[in-house]
Amino acid sequence: MRRFGFVGVLVWGMLSVACAGGGRMQAERIAVDLVLSPPDAGTNRLQTTLTVYAMGTSARDTDTATVTGTMQANLGVFIDDATYEVADVNSLEFTGGAIRLSDMSFTLNYGFLLGRIEARATGIGGAPSSPWGPGAVEAERFDTADHLVLLNEGSVAAWGTGLMGALFEPVTLLFADAPIEARADAVGTVAVRLERIDADEVIYRVDLMLPVAYDELSPINESVTAAITGGGVIAATGTFSLPRRCRFRADLTGDCRVDLYDLMAFCDQWLTAAEEDPCPLSADLAGADCYVDLDDFAVLAEEWLGSDPAEGAHWGQ
């Protein structure tokens, strides 16, 4: 009791001191399903130009496909366990999904004598990928060169009229045989925000913007070559949830309150040290040395008589 009395006086005398610093940041590896947003003027529309070089000349036509589907990704997220807020996102890795492009049609006119080429792209699809593993994210921005969308489904069928029709037989290019890597030299963004806190879980929202581009040459025969170029910005959103946990390190009694009972438990371990790994001392709140001292007391003082964050929506506040 004498030890408790001394420490108790020390703690009660210093509880009024404001301790700087926030909560610990908990690293989380999050798997999230992202759904592509409805296409608009700036996102989820891929503009594609088909150019065919033949007989010493070329012609081209452009069409735009809308993009739908899902993307699966792993995120490296750091969450402040004192507020549930996202402190940082440091990595992004695409692990799968299914992306579909609407059909496109092209008419390439070479003039009255040469005729034209008609082409139709159908069933084009694929999935996002991170071929080299997780890519770095810094301040919600990432290098799109670390990721790509592999278009390996669908086909482009082409046929000609006039001299162009005589130059080659109707041809079909299968993306399964010659996949296109849609990858841009640009900057993408991924933002993770606390959306709301429910009774048993914390809900987060993810917003992703991924620029993509492609520039592929496909020989048709010895005298005809096709080029497919284009790109756009893929936008997707999703949510994930984590179990709601008590945010207080100093809650030594397990009731998600920091009060006199936790103070008594703290005093029972005051100036106690251990060498085991992991540290068996629950009162080693600072978690740096497996020794219960003033650094750990500062955590208790900061959280003294604290309460959980208010429940309710946080998105947009």
Sequence and secondary structure as in RCSB ss.txt:
>XXXX:A:sequence
MRRFGFVGVLVWGMLSVACAGGGRMQAERIAVDLVLSPPDAGTNRLQTTLTVYAMGTSARDTDTATVTGTMQANL
GVFIDDATYEVADVNSLEFTGGAIRLSDMSFTLNYGFLLGRIEARATGIGGAPSSPWGPGAVEAERFDTADHLVL
LNEGSVAAWGTGLMGALFEPVTLLFADAPIEARADAVGTVAVRLERIDADEVIYRVDLMLPVAYDELSPINESVT
AAITGGGVIAATGTFSLPRRCRFRADLTGDCRVDLYDLMAFCDQWLTAAEEDPCPLSADLAGADCYVDLDDFAVL
AEEWLGSDPAEGAHWGQ
>XXXX:A:secstr
 HHHHHHHHHHHHHTTS       EEEEEEEEEEEE    SSSSEEEEEEEEEETTEEEEEEEEEEEEEEEEEEE
EEEEETTT  EEEEEEEEEEEEEEEE  EEEEEE  TTT EEEEEEEEEEEEEE TTS EEEETTEEEGGG EEE
EEEEEEEEEE HHHHHHS  EEEETTTS EEE  SSEEEEEEEEEEE SSEEEEEEEEEEEEEEEEEEEEETTEE
EEEEEEEEEEEEEEEEEE     TT  SSSS  SHHHHHHHHHTTT B   SS   TT  S SSSB SHHHHHHH
HHHTT      EE TT 
